[in-house]
């Protein structure tokens, strides 16, 4: 029962983030021309999809594909978190650098720092949502 509640809770939180990404990302910089263009052109939604997909994909990779006893320590989980957050930030930086009409290099970099944190949080949510069905890594990063 607890496992299903955590899975449903993780999916709901991620869907809320995907549906309302501007609310999360505009906390850092909500009143600039960059934020207005991101909102008006619906780039927040695409960035949220990329971040959520990378976070949940990395959690699935760690818990179900790698799923190794020798790779089930908390620092392995932390390395996977960092790789996922960096990867999502780099993908989103490349995407935004290509689609934005004006050069916002500094703003995009700052935005990607926020995206790094958001992706790390999404990875933590995904980890606690899916770890229970892993055969070798279910106790990573925190034992029951």
PyMOL commands that set and color helices and strands:
alter all, ss='L'
color gray80, all
select helices_A, chain A and resi 2-19+21-25+33-40+43-66+69-71+74-99+105-133
alter helices_A, ss='H'
color red, helices_A
deselect
rebuild
show_as cartoon
